[in-house]
Structure formats: structure tokens, C-alpha cells
Amino acid sequence: MIATRFDSEDIVLQPFRFIHTGDIHLDSPLKGLSGQQGAAAERIRTATRVALDNLVAQAIEEEVDFVVIAGDLYDGDWRDYQTGLFFVKQMGRLARAKIPVFLLHGNHDAESQITRKLTLPTNVSVFSARKAETFRLPHLNVALHGQSFRQRDITDNLVPAYPSPVTGCFNIGVLHTGLGGMPGHANYAPCAIEDLINKGYDYWALAHVHQAAVLHERPHVVFCGNLQGRHIRESGAKGASLVTVEDGQVAEISPLHVDCVRWIHLPVPVERCSAAADAVERVRQAIEVAVERDAQGRLLACRIELTGQTGLHGELLASADHLLAEARAAALGLGEEVAWIERLVVATASPETAASRKDALGDLQRIIESAGSDAELQARLATDLGDLVRKLPHDIRTDTDDAALKAAIDGNIASLIAHGGAYLSARLAAEKV
């Protein structure tokens, strides 16, 4: 759609509100659910759909003037048409409320990534992947500029080719970008924040980085964050941004928390525990406090981490499966959809170093420590493990939380030996071998 220029003296900009969202990752498979059953697991499996449903309900309730989706609506190709049909249904709700939607495709839903297509309701305008284009809302004097991704790996700066701002309009740039390399995110469509500031737009609606942030004001450069946390690295409240514009300027940006599952990391100190049963009680108390403090009526997905120096270190390592079951029992004791335990990590330490012992365990630890500096052994292990690592699925190789597995994937054999040795020594000490 071609933008038309206006004389700013002839235009009165009326107040309006819009929702800026992105990184919805609809029907993205959530981690940690293998073999898990029950209402809580089902809530987590459907969380991205519930979050989008909540967002649409909020848009209708707030009577916003339009919605901007700044990329990664989907999470790659659909397994079947149900993903697309669910999105069409939600857009139909907005159409009935006369709320237009402006959709840009990012790296996860680029033209090359999504092979199935469905006709969208007429209230949805999709930015072209061939070149940047402008959509207009004449009754609001708003111009939206954007370009979808044609393929996943966009390594060019797209900003210079975006259209010039439309005179007399509130100009919104919609962009899916790594913004020069934000931590933890691939640097797609890289650009400098100065490129955005100097473009002459009033608001940049960004997505790709999953942590919400206002990077600059006047003009506003904003990451909305992702709509629903999907794993422990996406913890805390998640949602979208409700933007209020008055007199041609951003007056307020309010968070819309539409997530239905909230992720939290729970460190549980156990250094003063004299028995494993005490540690279990500490875990139960930590879950109850977290639900009261952080859940805000949502299902709380927890990663428990036992910390501290304790003589129970070996026993806790040896009984990790039992401790996880106890933690899940404690969560279920609060209600079926109150809390869910994703993982329990034993990150304690023994007050006694195994290498200082004068028995077989001390001998074992000294052997392990010498292996960590044996270059020939490390080279052999690197060769053998390299073949196994290359056979791992891509998502495991690029996105694991397990320290030992990450060391193997990264080729850090010394660290892998240290992790394995510490675990073996602790287990043997606990069993009094």
C-alpha cells in the first residue's frame, strides 16, 4: 500500500491505543513434558493457545484501535492445519470487534518456514516479504511500515529500505530483529539502535528478543517480549504491550500479562538440614511461598535447585529421583493446577573434598583429577563423544540446561570429566562403598 503525504498543519492527531505483541510461537512444543500426564501438564501443552486467546479477549475488552504482531506468530511449520485454524478463529473474533491486525513474519514463521497457508480474515494485513511496505489507518492518521522475513536467516539490515515517515501521521516501524546481537538470541536482521532512532518514526514495534524492554523514548524503541514463557529461561510475567498515544506522542506503555503458566527458578538452601526429610520439607515450604508470592492465579512451573554445603550431598545426589517425586507430590498437594515441578537439581557441595580422603574414594578422586589434565585421554574422549554428539537432535545440541551434556556438546572434556567424577564420588560416598 503506497503512503500519501499530508501537510501536518491540516491534521489533528486523535488519541488512540494499540497492542504491540510478538513471539507468540503458537503451538510451540514446551520442554520438560515427556511422560507427564494430568491437568497441569495439559495446561502447559496448550499454554501458547490460551495466552493468545487471553490477548484477543483483552484487545476486545480494552477496545483497542488495532493490534501489531511483530513476528514469530508461529514456531516453524505446522504439524497440521489446526495451528493455522486456531489463529484464524482468533482473528475472526477481532474482526467482529472491528479491530484491524498488522502481521509481520519473523525467522520462525518466514515464507520458507511455513509451507501450509490459509486465507486470513480481511481485518488482517500481512507485511510483504519482498520489500518493506506501508499500511495506513487514515481515520487515525497512523502509518505502519514493515517487512516480513522471506527466509529464516536474514543477515541484512532491513531498516535503510523502510519507507520514509509519512508527514502528519504517527509512524510505527514493525521489525523482527536481533538488534546487533542481544544476549541469547540469533542476530537476525541486525541493526543499530541509532538506525531506528534516526529513521524518523514515532514508535518501533520490535520482536525476537523474549524479554520486554523499552530501549529508547521519543522515539520509542520497544521489545514487547514473548506472549507466554515456554521454559525456565523465559521466567517471570509474560505478555504484550498496551500503547496509548495522545497528541501524536506515546503517553503510556502498559504491560498486558496474558500468560497462563509462569516459570520460576526456586533455589532451596539445605546446608542446615540434618536429614533428607528436612530437605523435602524445605522444598515443600519454598513451593508454597512461591505460589503465594509469584503465581498470581496462574500455574507456577518450577525448577527446584538444592543449594549449600552439606554432609547430605552424596545422599541427595543418590536420591534425586525420589526428591523430584516428593517435590511433585508437594505441588499436587496444593491443587491439581497450582504448581508443577519441571526439574529438581541437586547443586549442593560436600564439606569434605573427596581428594583429601585417605581411602579408596580419595584415590578415585585423585585419579579423576589427573584425568582432567591428561591431554591424550581428553583427545580420545573428544573423538568418541564427538560422534555421539553429532547424532543428537539439533534442539538438544543448541538448547540444553544440563551442565555435563553442555560440556560434551561444547567439547569441554576437562569440565565433563570433573562433572562426572564429582557425581560418581558423591554417589559412592553416599552408599559407603
CORMO-V410958 format. One line per field, one symbol per residue. psi: psi as a letter, one per 40 degrees, with the letter a starting at -180 (. if undefined). Layout:
psi->???
This chain:
psi->hhihiihdeehhhiiiiihhiifdfhfhhiieehehiidddddddedddddddddddddddefidihhhfifdifaiidaedddddddddddddddefhihhhhhaddfidedhdiiihiieehhhhiediiihiigdeefhhhhihihdidgheiheddeiiiihheihhhhhhhiefegihehigifiiidddddedeidhhgiidhehiihdiigihhhheiidhheidefiahibahhhhhhfeihdihhhhheiehhiihghhhedeheiddddddddddddddddddedfeihhhihhhhiihieeddddddfdddddddddddddeeidfdihhdihhhfiihehhddeifaddddddddddddeehddddddddddddddddeiiddddegiehdddddddeegddddddddddddddddddef.
